[in-house]
Amino acid sequence: MDHSLLDSNLDDKEAMFNQLLMNAAAEDPNLISELSKQIPTTQVRPVPGFCLKTKTNKNEKVFVNVCKADNVPAPKDISDEELIKLLESDDPTGYRVPMSIGEPHAEIDKSNQGCTAYDVVVSPVFMDKMAASELFKTFFLTVMMEGLEDKYDTQLSREWVILKNRRFVGTLQEQNVRTQSKPVIEEVNKYSSQTSGSGKSLIQEVSLSQEDIKSSRGKEPDYRIVQEPAEGHPEFLVAEINLSQVKVSNSINLDLGEDRILLQTRSNIYYLDIYLPYYIVQQECGAQFNRKTRILTITMPVVPET
């Protein structure tokens, strides 16, 4: 194959990836095993990266939140030319991308229609690699889509769109990641891949479990976040957090980041740590606690669209 591929358009690259992956990305069923509960794990809180929009073969809307977390190991560092050589070789499995594929969660899109969202987590190093190289980004997204299809027995369109104004859709879910690395793909939940062929996978999934995590820091309060206006890029985000067991505002510790809400209360009654789909103007934000309803309202101006 001609190495002028580096200068070709992304459609040609994706076509090459799809052809290669059809032959090289099938998992060996004999390598798949169920991890026991004794395998140590650590919690991963995804940090937003970018959001991909696609659909199933039944025309159902799907969003994939591509995130990063320090707990996920980075693949070995190779160049664009080395990646192409590997893909052209007889054994392109020499390069694997560790990723954490979370379970699907139901969400509502901006049109108030139901949709499905997945959270896929990679290392911050590899996220930077994708930002610097369209070749690696296209390669990863192609492999990631096949990983989602294999794991959840679905079919996803390759005519995806990366959202410009939203970094994620829905609520990012915490995941459990093994603290012991494994040389093969392993499932730790009820889903197991059923694939044919004897090839090895280009995907190294480091976390395939997502559970309701009960933290000693306190329970997560009920909350909702709305945007104003409801359509398009918002001017404000308004968060309403129900703190029914809090009596006075001075027991609340609230920290607003550029795209994050971190709330803690005395005696560890409540703990909330969530990312926002837009950047906010921190110095112009305001918060008010209603002692009667015990609802904390946070008004957050959104950074204007550029």
N, C-alpha and C positions, 0 to 999 in steps of 0.2 A: 504494500500500500504506500502511496506517495506521501512523503512527510510534509508536503505542502498543506496537509490537513490543518496545520496550525494557523494558516491564513484563510481557511475556508469558513463558510458561515456555520452557525450553530445547528441548523437543520442537518447539514451533512455530518457534523460531529455526532449528533444524536442518532442519526441513522446507523452510523458505524457502531456506536455503543449498543444500540438495540440488537444489531446483528451478532455482535460478539457476545453479548449477555445471554442471548438465546442459547448459545452453545456452552457458555462458561459459568453462568451464575446459578446453575441448579444445585441444590444442596444434596449431599449424600445422606439419605435417611438413616444410615447406620451410625452417623456421627451425632444425631440429635438425641439428646437425653433430657430427662427431667432432673433439675437440681433439687437436692433435698433442702429442707429448711435449715440444716446446719451450715450451709454455705453462708459465710458472712456477707452482709450487704451494707451499703451506706445510702443515705438519702441524697437525692439529686434534686435541686430546685432549678428548673430551666430558666435561663436568662434569654430574653427575646433576641432573635437575630433578624429573620425575615419570614414572610408568609407567602406561601404558594397556593394559588387557587386552581382547582381542576374539577373534574366530574367523573362519575362512574359511568359504566356502559348503560346504566338505566337512567342516565341524565340527572343523577342526584349530585347536588353541590357538595364539594369536599374542599376543606382547607387543611394545609399541612404547615404547622408552625415549626420552622427550622430554628432550633435554639442551641445554646452552648452551656457547658458546665465544666468546671475544673475537674470534677470526678471522672470524666470520660477521657480515656487516653487518646493521644494523637497518633495518627498513622505515621509511618516513616516519611521523611521529607524527601520527595523526589521532584524532578523538574517536569515541565510539560513534555519535553522530548522523551524522557524516560517513561512517562505514563503511556505515551503513544506506542513505544516499543513493547511495553508489557502487554498492551491490548492487542497488538499485532502478533504476539508470540503464541506458541502452541499452548502455553500455560499462563494465561493472564491473571491467575489467582495469586501471583506474587505480591500483589498490592491490595490490602484490605483496609476498609474504612471502619473503625470502631464507631458504633452509633447506638443510641438508646431509643428504641421504638416503643412509645407508650400506647396505651389502649385508646380506642376511639371514644370521644365524648360528644354528646349532642349539644349543639349551640344554636343560636338564632343570628341570622345575618342582618345586615343593615336594612333589608327589606322586610324584616320580621318573618322571614321564612326559615323553616328548619333546615339544618345542615349538619354535617359531621366534620369534626376537627381531630387531627392527630398531632401529637407533639413528638418530634424527632430531635434528639440531642446529640451534638458532636462536641469535640474539644474546642476551646477558644482558638488554639493554634490552627486547627483545620478550618474554622470559620474565617480566619484571616486569610488563609490560603485561597478559599473560594472567592473572597472579596477581591483578591489580586489576580485571579486567573479564571476567565470564563470557561476554559477547557476543564479545569477541575470542578467548577461549579456544575457544569452540564453533566459531567461524568457522575458526580455525586447524586444529583437529582434523579438521573436515570436509574442508578443502582438503588437509591432510596425508594423509588416508586415500585421497583420489582420486589423490594423487601416488604413493603406494605401489602402488596398483592399476595405474596406468598404467605405472609403471616395471617392475614385476615380473609383470605379466599375471596378477593374482590378484583375488579378490573378497573383501572384508572386511565383516563385519557392522558396522552403525552402532550396534548395542546394546552399546557399549563400557562398561567400568568402569575408573575411575581408582583404582589401589591406594592404600590409606590407609597401610599399614605398610611398603611397599617403594618405594624411589625408582627402582630399575631391576632388571631380571632378566638374569642372565648376566654376561658380561664386556664392558664397553664397549670398542668398537673404535676405534682411531685412524683418522682419515680424512685425505685430501688435499684441500685447498681451493685453488682458483685464487687467485693474488694479483692478477690482473687481472680487474676486473669486466667482465661481458658483458651486453649489453642483451637477449639472448634466452636461451632455455633451451638448454643444450648438454649432451651426454652425453660422458663421458670414459672409459667402459668399454664392455664388450660389449653391455650392455643399451641398447636404444633404444625410445622410446615409439612405438607405432603407434596413432594416434588419428585419428578422422574429424572433419570439420568444419573451419571456417576461423577459429574464435575463438581468442583468445589465452589464455594460461594465467594464473591467479591465483597460480601458484607460480613463484618464481624460485629455481631450484636452483643453489646456488653450489658444491656438491661432489657429484659423482656417482661418485667413485672411492674405493675402499678397498683398500689393498694391504698385504702383509706388510712392515712397516717395519723395516729393519735399522739400528738406532741405533748411533752411535759411542760412546754412553754405556755400552754393554755389552749382552749378550744377556739376554733375559728368562728367568729360571729356571722350571723346572716348579714348580707349586704347586697346592694345593687348599685350599678354605675350606669348613668344615662348620659347621653351627649346632646348638646344643643348647638345648632339645630340637629334634628334627628337624621337628616340626610346629608351626605357629603362630608367635607372636612369640618369638624366642629369648632366652635369658638370656645366652648366650655365643656368640661366634664364635671358631673355632679355625683359624688358618692354619698350614699346613705347607709350608715352602719348601725345595726341594731345592737346596742349594748345594754340589754335589759337588766343585767346584774350590776351595773355601774350606777352609783348615786350622784357622784360629783365629778366635774370635769378635771380636777387636779389629780385624779387617779389614772388619767389617760396620758400615755406618752405617744405622741404622733410625730412621725418623721416622713416628710415628703421629698422624694428624690425627683430627678428629671423625668422619670417614667415609672415611679414606684411609690406605693403606699406601705409604710411599715407602722403598725400600731401594736402597742403593748399596754397592759393594765397591771396595776398593783395586784399582788397575790396570784399572778399568773392566771387570772380568770379568762382573759381573751388574748389571742395572738393572731394578727393578720399581716401577711406579707404577700402582696400581689403586685404584678406589673401592669402598667397601663398601655393601651394600644397606641397612644400618642404621647409626644413630649409635652410637658406642661411648663408654664412660667412660674417657677417655684416662689419667687418673691412676691407674686400677686395672688397667691392662693389664700383662702380663708376657711376657717373651721368654726362650727358652732354646735354646742351640745345642748339639747333640749332635756332639761331635768324631768319634765313631765312624761314625755314619750320615751326618753332615754335613747334617743337617736342622735348620732353624730353626723352632721352634714358637712361635707367638704366640697367647696367650690374651687375648681381648678381651671384657670384660663389655659387654652391650648396654644402652643407655638404655631404661628400662622404657616400656612402651606406655602412653600417656595416653588 
